Structure formats: structure tokens, C-alpha cells
């Protein structure tokens, strides 16, 4: 079972890489959904303070059926998707999550899941149908339990241990906030202890995500990125590439998180700072449980309904975005990978896939 899944993982990872390179070489249309994140359930067994998902807005919406999800998989695959990510809510609450993953993998897509880790121990069989498992852990016991709920740290670590022992491809994701910025060494120690990849991603959701970002002093943020890069240079299994770590570290527009194409300030630092154009909404999209198609967590609810309007119309709507780039690591990282940047793609194969 595990050997077969490893073979499938390598095969589908190769198909994903080939699709990215085919787009770069002009062998497929320039704007296709290389990666799709699908919210398979609105239900969650946690209520995290910094959650980007507006689950309250879909609380009266039924979760898509297995049949509907298969149709989505068929549709997005036909439009070019080769990287399919299962999100929520908590996707492991679905009893058919293994069947969903198996169906997508048989289509030839690389399948990833994002989970809070609490149900990993109970869902090992289903998780063996998935190529990569991303587990959320927000730093130390103190910071994680403040953000995710009392007692969750031990449960997440237990899930991580079980996954590693079962041969799953595990990665830890920590949201970079004013609370977790002091937990870098702790996350590094956990990564070393369990020999798993890890990464930080700047906060981009929740009730006060901008406040959480602005609460971090600039010199403290710079120090974090410098230490983060040093750990990666020392061989720590950090998923973020050097390029995106430095991108966030050297960001010139200190009072702006996002750049827009019509912003006059774009010319301020063009000679000293090369902007990484965002590909979210251009080569990537998120489909919510009610069918809303969005470009990223910062633009939640900015889009039209895929289930009601069809993929082509919903995808076309995202083409009118005027945002250019953000000061964070996750969006530029994904943009570089999907654009076929060789360094980012190799780093992604080693540290994300």
C-alpha cells in the first residue's frame, strides 16, 4: 500500500512539474488553474482565533457531496489542474476523505491536505491515500493553545508522531503572528526531532489579521527573517525558499502589505527591488464550500460562484485582479513555483512535495 502510494506520489508529482513547465514553454494556455484548493467541509473541531476561513458565512450551506466533488475534480483537471489541495473547515471530519483523495490521484493530480492534526491518528488509513499532509502547529504550547485552544498542542504533536511513524509525508505550518514570532527555535526543534519539513507563513486571515501583522515591529520582523534564513542555511528542513525569505525581508514598502498595479508608489524602488508578480487568481484559485471562487485568503469572498456560474465564468472573473504582489512568503513562493522558476520548483519538490 505505502509503496504503491509512493510510486503514485512520484508519478503525479512529475505530472505536476511537467504541466508547470509545459505552461512556461507555451505548450498549454498561459492562464490555467495549475493548483486548486477545495473546501470540502464547513465543519471544524476547532475555533482558531486567526482562521482565514469565514465559516460562519456558509454555516447554512450543505457540504458538497462525494458526487459533486468528483465533478469538481473532473472539471478542474480538464482545465489544467494538477495540484489539488483538500482544505476546510477540517477535511478529516469527512468520512469519505480517503475516497476523494484516491479519485483525484487516479486522475493524475498531486493531492495535498491541510489539517489541524487532531484526527491524524484516527485517519491514518485515509491519509495514506494522500501525497502530502500539512499540519498546523502555531509554535510553542503556550502560543499554539492560545490561538487554537487549550490542550491542542499535545494532540497535534501526537498526530504528527503517528503520521511520521506511519510513513506519511508530513509538513508543519506555523502562522507568523505577533504571538508566534518568538517560536522560531521551538518550531526548528520540532522539525529536527521528527525529521519533517516546516515553514512559517504570514498571517492573512482572521478578524484582526492586519492588526496582528502591524503589531510586529519592523526590526523584530527583519530579525526573524534573518534567523529563519540562517536556520535554512544550517540545514534545517525549512520549506520556504531563500528567494522568498529574502523577498519578505527586503520588502521596500514598509507601510504596505500589498502592491497594486495602479499604485504610484511602484516606481519608488524599481531599481533596487524586483517585484515577484502574484499568480494567485491567475494560476491558482480557492473554491469554498458554497462554490465561491476566490484568489487568496486576503481576498476572501472576492469572486463569483463556481457551482452557479460554471468554472469558465468564475475563473474569468478572477482575471480582473489588480493586485501585483504581497509582503509575505507563501504567495510569492506559490507564484514562483507555478510560474516554473527553476530554483523555487526544485525547492518545492524537496520541501513541499
C-alpha positions in Angstrom: 0.0 0.0 0.0 2.7 2.5 1.0 5.0 1.5 -1.8 2.2 1.9 -4.3 1.3 5.3 -2.8 5.0 6.4 -3.1 5.0 5.4 -6.7 1.8 7.4 -7.3 3.2 10.3 -5.4 6.3 10.4 -7.6 4.3 9.9 -10.8 1.8 12.6 -10.0 4.5 15.0 -8.8 6.2 14.5 -12.1 2.9 15.2 -14.0 2.5 18.4 -11.9 6.1 19.5 -12.7 5.6 18.8 -16.4 2.3 20.7 -16.5 4.1 23.7 -15.0 6.9 23.5 -17.5 4.6 23.0 -20.4 2.8 26.2 -19.5 6.2 28.0 -19.2 7.2 26.7 -22.7 3.8 27.8 -24.1 2.6 24.3 -24.8 -0.6 24.9 -22.8 -2.6 28.2 -22.3 -0.8 30.9 -20.3 -3.7 31.1 -17.7 -4.8 27.8 -16.4 -5.6 26.6 -12.8 -2.5 24.7 -12.0 -3.5 24.4 -8.4 -7.0 24.4 -6.8 -7.8 24.4 -3.1 -11.2 22.9 -2.4 -13.1 23.4 0.8 -14.7 20.0 1.3 -16.4 20.9 4.6 -17.5 23.8 6.6 -17.3 21.8 9.8 -14.4 22.1 12.1 -13.4 20.7 15.5 -11.5 23.9 16.5 -12.3 27.6 16.5 -8.9 29.2 15.9 -8.5 32.9 16.6 -6.7 33.6 13.4 -8.6 31.4 10.9 -8.8 32.9 7.4 -12.0 30.9 6.6 -15.2 32.7 7.0 -17.1 29.6 8.1 -20.0 31.5 9.6 -20.9 32.7 6.2 -21.5 29.1 5.0 -22.9 27.6 8.1 -26.3 27.0 6.5 -24.8 25.6 3.3 -24.6 21.8 2.9 -21.2 20.3 2.3 -20.7 19.2 -1.3 -21.5 15.5 -1.8 -18.9 13.0 -3.0 -20.5 13.0 -6.4 -20.3 16.8 -6.6 -16.6 16.7 -5.6 -15.8 14.2 -8.2 -17.4 16.5 -10.8 -15.2 19.4 -9.5 -12.1 17.2 -9.8 -13.1 16.2 -13.3 -13.7 19.8 -14.2 -10.6 21.4 -12.8 -8.4 18.6 -14.2 -9.9 19.2 -17.7 -8.9 22.9 -17.3 -5.3 22.1 -16.4 -5.2 21.5 -12.6 -2.5 19.0 -11.5 -2.2 20.1 -7.8 -5.3 19.5 -5.8 -5.5 20.6 -2.1 -8.1 19.5 0.4 -9.0 22.1 2.9 -11.8 23.2 5.3 -13.0 23.5 8.0 -11.3 20.3 9.0 -11.2 18.0 6.0 -10.6 14.9 8.1 -14.1 15.2 9.5 -15.4 13.8 6.2 -15.8 10.0 6.3 -15.1 9.8 2.5 -11.9 11.9 2.5 -9.8 8.9 1.5 -12.1 8.2 -1.4 -11.9 11.8 -2.5 -8.1 11.8 -2.5 -8.0 8.4 -4.2 -10.2 9.7 -7.0 -8.1 12.8 -7.6 -4.8 10.8 -7.5 -6.2 8.4 -10.1 -6.9 11.4 -12.4 -3.1 12.2 -12.1 -3.2 15.1 -9.7 -0.8 15.6 -6.8 -3.0 15.7 -3.7 -2.3 17.6 -0.5 -4.3 18.1 2.6 -4.3 20.8 5.2 -5.3 19.6 8.7 -5.2 20.8 12.3 -3.8 17.4 13.1 -6.3 16.4 15.8 -7.7 13.5 13.7 -4.5 12.2 12.1 -4.3 9.2 14.5 -7.8 8.1 13.6 -7.4 8.7 9.9 -4.1 7.1 9.0 -5.8 4.7 6.5 -7.4 7.6 4.6 -4.2 9.7 4.8 -2.2 7.0 3.1 -4.2 7.9 0.0 -2.8 11.5 0.1 0.6 12.6 -1.2 1.4 15.4 1.3 0.0 16.2 4.7 0.3 19.8 6.0 -0.3 20.0 9.8 -0.9 23.3 11.5 1.1 24.0 14.7 1.4 27.5 15.9 4.7 27.5 17.8 5.1 26.6 21.5 2.5 25.0 23.7 1.7 28.5 25.1 1.2 30.2 21.7 -0.5 27.3 20.0 -3.0 26.7 22.7 -3.8 30.5 22.9 -4.5 30.6 19.2 -6.0 27.1 18.7 -7.5 26.1 22.1 -6.3 24.7 25.3 -4.9 21.2 25.1 -4.5 21.2 21.3 -0.7 21.3 21.3 -0.3 17.8 22.8 -2.9 16.4 20.4 -1.2 17.9 17.3 2.2 16.5 18.4 0.6 13.1 18.9 -0.9 13.3 15.4 2.5 14.3 14.0 4.2 11.4 15.7 1.6 8.9 14.4 1.9 10.2 10.9 5.7 10.1 10.9 5.7 6.5 12.2 3.2 5.5 9.6 5.4 6.8 6.8 3.2 9.8 5.8 4.8 12.8 4.1 4.3 15.4 6.9 5.0 19.1 6.9 4.4 21.6 9.7 2.9 25.0 9.0 3.1 27.9 11.5 1.2 31.1 11.0 3.5 34.1 11.6 1.8 36.5 14.0 2.8 38.7 16.9 2.2 35.7 19.1 4.2 33.1 17.2 7.2 35.2 16.0 9.1 34.2 19.2 8.5 30.4 18.5 11.0 30.0 15.6 13.5 28.0 17.6 10.7 25.8 19.0 9.4 25.0 15.5 13.0 24.3 14.4 13.5 21.9 17.3 10.2 20.1 16.5 11.3 19.8 12.8 14.6 18.3 13.8 13.1 16.0 16.3 10.6 14.4 13.9 12.7 15.0 10.7 9.9 16.8 8.9 9.7 19.9 6.8 8.4 23.1 8.3 7.5 26.6 7.3 6.1 29.9 8.5 3.5 31.8 6.6 2.5 35.4 7.4 -1.0 35.9 8.8 -3.5 36.7 6.1 -6.9 36.0 7.7 -9.0 36.2 10.8 -10.8 39.0 12.5 -7.7 41.2 13.1 -5.1 39.8 10.7 -3.8 43.2 9.7 -3.5 44.3 13.3 -1.6 41.1 14.2 0.8 41.9 11.3 1.2 45.6 12.3 1.8 44.6 16.0 5.2 43.2 14.9 7.8 45.9 14.9 9.8 46.2 11.7 13.2 45.4 13.4 11.7 42.4 15.0 10.4 41.2 11.7 13.7 41.7 10.0 15.5 39.8 12.8 13.0 36.9 12.3 13.7 36.6 8.6 17.5 36.8 9.2 17.3 34.0 11.7 15.0 32.0 9.6 17.4 32.1 6.7 20.3 31.2 8.9 18.5 28.1 10.1 17.8 27.1 6.5 21.5 27.6 5.6 22.4 25.4 8.5 20.4 22.6 7.0 17.0 22.9 8.9 14.2 21.5 6.7 12.6 24.9 6.0 10.2 24.8 3.1 10.3 28.4 2.2 13.0 29.1 -0.5 15.9 31.6 0.1 14.4 33.8 -2.6 11.0 34.3 -0.8 12.6 34.6 2.6 14.7 37.5 1.3 11.8 38.9 -0.6 9.8 39.4 2.6 12.9 40.5 4.5 13.9 43.2 1.9 10.4 44.5 1.1 10.7 48.2 0.5 7.2 49.4 1.1 7.2 49.1 4.9 3.8 50.6 5.3 2.1 48.5 2.7 1.4 44.7 2.7 0.0 44.6 -0.8 1.1 46.4 -4.0 -1.4 47.2 -6.7 -0.8 47.7 -10.4 -2.2 51.2 -10.4 -0.2 52.3 -7.4 2.1 55.4 -8.0 4.4 54.0 -5.3 5.5 51.2 -7.6 8.2 53.4 -9.1 9.8 54.2 -5.8 12.1 51.2 -5.6 12.0 49.6 -9.0 15.8 50.0 -9.4 16.6 48.3 -6.1 13.8 45.7 -5.7 12.5 43.3 -8.2 8.8 42.5 -7.6 7.6 38.9 -7.8 4.2 39.1 -9.7 1.4 37.3 -7.9 -0.1 34.3 -9.7 -2.9 33.7 -7.2 -6.1 34.1 -9.1 -4.1 33.7 -12.3 -2.8 30.1 -11.9 -4.5 29.2 -8.6 -7.9 29.5 -7.0 -9.8 28.5 -3.9 -13.3 27.1 -4.1 -15.3 27.5 -0.9 -17.9 25.0 0.4 -20.7 27.1 -1.2 -18.9 27.3 -4.6 -17.4 30.8 -4.2 -14.2 31.0 -6.1 -11.5 33.3 -4.6 -7.9 34.2 -5.4 -6.4 34.1 -1.9 -7.2 34.4 1.8 -6.8 38.2 1.9 -9.4 38.5 -0.8 -11.9 36.1 0.8 -15.4 36.4 -0.8 -13.9 38.4 -3.8 -15.2 36.3 -6.7 -18.3 34.7 -8.1 -19.9 31.3 -7.5 -18.4 28.3 -9.4 -21.3 26.0 -8.7 -23.8 28.6 -10.1 -21.8 30.1 -13.0 -19.5 27.3 -14.1 -15.7 27.2 -14.0 -15.0 29.3 -17.1 -17.0 32.3 -15.9 -15.8 32.1 -12.3 -12.2 31.8 -13.5 -12.5 34.6 -15.9 -13.8 36.9 -13.1 -10.5 36.4 -11.2 -8.6 37.6 -14.3 -9.5 41.2 -13.5 -7.5 41.4 -10.3 -5.3 44.5 -10.0 -3.1 43.3 -7.1 0.5 42.8 -8.0 2.4 41.3 -5.1 2.4 40.9 -1.3 4.9 41.1 1.5 4.8 37.5 2.7 6.5 34.2 1.8 3.5 31.9 0.9 2.1 33.9 -2.1 5.4 34.7 -3.8 6.6 31.1 -3.1 3.5 29.6 -4.8 3.7 32.2 -7.6 7.3 31.3 -8.3 6.6 27.5 -8.3 3.6 27.8 -10.6 5.5 30.1 -12.9 8.2 27.5 -13.4 11.0 29.3 -11.6 13.6 26.5 -11.6 15.0 27.2 -8.1 11.6 27.5 -6.5 10.4 24.4 -8.3 13.3 22.3 -7.1 12.9 23.7 -3.6 9.2 22.9 -3.8 9.9 19.3 -4.8 12.3 18.8 -1.9 10.4 20.7 0.8 6.7 20.9 -0.1 6.0 17.7 -2.1 
